[in-house]
């Protein structure tokens, strides 16, 4: 398993240039304070309804955790997302040193722990506390019974995607050994996969959380791009297939599980 931090590429050149020239050594510009200060104040007051109103829904959670769809659900699941430690970090954050504007992505706290957009809405929380981890573990064990016996052993599920023509699954087998399994769109997860590849690489694309997985099969490369921070029309991700340097396939993700 290889972990790479990639600052080259044909899709994200503009974004990476923004990241390259954005540094936490510079104070957040005054014009962005109005978007961040209400967030800090809401956490300082531990006011769940106010915080709920500051979320842009759905608030995405890590697979297999369901996304949070509205304010009422957020209040019920507040402790899954924000434990006392994270609340304290946000409440005590300093607007001039702990927050940064990063290109079109928004304003981040502490190198990406949480993101706020320029409407003052929280768009991402990139942590997982012990309560959410326990829920994820339970869901993982339940989900294994629906998989073909050849792929129902793994440490942690990573992705479960559908494109127009494929059902794709990525699992971590342990120690960052990523496995790729793919079926035709009309097959079930309990069917034997059409192809299984091991030893995938993960590449991180800046500080916002966006990344991609690459799996090799001879001259062929299967690349799964994961969107964590994007615009309103961004898909959850997309699949590309290459033969050497020639791209043979490009499909957006149309559903996630």
N, C-alpha and C positions, 0 to 999 in steps of 0.2 A: 504494500500500500504506500502510495506517495501522496503527500499533501503539498499542494503548490499554491502560491499566491501569484496570480497572473495579472500583469499590467499591460498585456498586449491583446489584440483581438479585433475583429472587424465589427462586432456589434456594440462594443462598449468603450471605444476610443474616447469619445467626448466625456463620458462619465469618469473614466480613469484620469483624464487630464484635470477634471474638476477636483478629484480626490488628491491628485498629486500636489496641487497648489492650495489645498485646504489643510490647515494645520491647527491643532489644538493650542498652539502657542499664541494664537490671535484671539482676542476677545470676540464674542458674538456681537455682531453689529446691532446697534441700538434699535433699528427698525424691526428686528425680529424679537425683541424682548416681550412685546405685547402678546406674542403667541405662546411663549414659554412660561411667563410669570403666573398666569392663572392655573397652569398645570402644577407648578411647584406649590402654589397656595392650597390647591385642592388636596394634595397629598399631605401637606403640613397639617391641615384640618382633619385629615382622615375622613373626608366627606364622600362616601361611596356614591350617592346619587349625583353629586357634581362631577365626580370622576367619570361616572357612567355616561354623562352627557358630553364629556370631552373625548369619547372614543369614536373613531370612524369604523362603522360596522360593515361587514363582519370583521371581528378581530381574529386574525388567523392564529391558530395554535399548531404546535408540532404534531405531525402525524404520529399516532392515531387519534390524538385528542380532537374532538369536534370543535370547529370554529364557534366563536361566541357571536350570536346573531343580533342581539338587541340589548337595550339598557337593563330590562328586567332580568334577562339571563346573565348579564355581566355581574349584577349585584349578587345574584345567587351563587355565582362561581368566582367571586372576587378573590377568595383565598387560594384558588387554584393558580391564579396569575400573579398576585401580589402578596408575598409574605411580609412580616413585619420588617425584615431586613431591607427588602427592596423599597418598601414604602419610605423607610428612613433615609435611604440613599437619595431618592427623588426629592423628598421634603427638604433635605439639607443641602441639595445641590446648589452650586454657585453659578449664576447665569453667565458670568464673565470667564469662567475657567472650565466648567464641566459640560457646556453645551457648544455645539458647532453646527454651522450651516454647511451642508454637503451637496452642492450642486442642486439639481432638480429633485433629489430624493427627499429633502426635508432637513430637519434639525435633529441632531442625535445627541443623546446623553451618554457620556462616558464611553466613547468609541463604539456606540451601537447597542447599548443595553436597552434603550427605548428610543423611539422616533416620533417626532411631532411634525405635522405638515404646516404650511404657511396659512392655514385656516385655524390653527391652534388645536387641531384634532390629533389624538394619539393614534398612530397608524401601525405601530409594531412594538411588541414587547418580546425581546429575544432572550428570555430566560425561561427556565423550567424548575420550579421549586419541588420540594420533596412530595407535597400532596399531589401535584400533577404527575410527577414521576411514578407514584404508586398507582394512579389511575391508568397511566399508559401501560404499565407492566401487566395489570389485569386485562386490559383490552388486547394486548399482544397475545397472551395465553389463550384467550377466547378465539382470536383470529386464526391461530395455527391449525385448528381443527378443520378449517375450510380449505386448506391448501393441499396440493398433491404431496404425497409422502416424500418425494425426492427433494422438496424445498421447504419442508415445514420445520427445519431445525436452523435456528439462527439466534443471534444475541439481541438484535434490535432491528425492526423494520424501518426503512428510510423513506421510500416512495411507493405509492400504489396509484398509477396513472392510467388514464385511457386517452388515446388520440383517436383520430377518425378510423384508423385501421388496426390499432394494436392496444393490447392491455400489457402494461409494463410494471414490473415490480423490482425494487432494489432493496436488498437487506444487508445489514452489517453482520458478518459471521463471527466477528470478534477481532480485536486488534486492528480495526480499520480494513479488514478484508471484505470489500464490497462485492456483492453478487447481483448479477442482472439476469432476470428471467422475463421472457416475453411470450405472449400468446396472440393468436389472431383474435380480433375483436369479438367474434362470436363464440369463443371458447370460454370455459369456466376456470377459475383458479384451482379447482379440484382436478382439472385435466393436467396431464403432463405438459410442461412448457415446451414450446417449439424450439427454444434455444435457451441455454444457460451459460453465462460467462462469469468468470471469477477475476479477482485481483484488479478491480476498478480503481481508478485514481479520482481524487476530488481536488478541484481547483477553486479557490476563493477569489472573488472578483471585487476587491476593495473591502471597505469596512461595513457595508450595509447588510451583509448576509447573503447576497446573491452568489451563486456558485454553480458549478457543473461537475457531473460525473462522466468519466470516459472509460469505456470498455473496449478492449482490442480482441479481434478475431482474425488473425492473419493480416491481410491488407485492409481489412474493414475496421472502422471505428464507429462506435455507437455513443453519442454524446447527449446527455440529458441536462438541459439548462433549467435551473430552479430559480424562480422569481420570488424573492422575499420582499424587496422594496421596488415598486414599479408605479406606473401611472394607472388611472382608473380602467383603462382598456387592456392592460397587460394580462396575458394568460398566466396561469400558475407556473407554466414552464413550456418547454418544447423539446422535441426529439429531432436530432440530426443524425444521418448515417452517411459516412464517407468511405469511399474506396480510394486509398492513398489521400490525395488532396482534393479529389473530386467529390462534391456533395451530391449524393444520390437521392436523399430524402429529407424533407423538412415538414414536420407536423406539430401544430400547437396541441397542448394538453387541453382536453375539453371537459374532463372531470377528474376529481381526486377523491381518495377514500382515506 
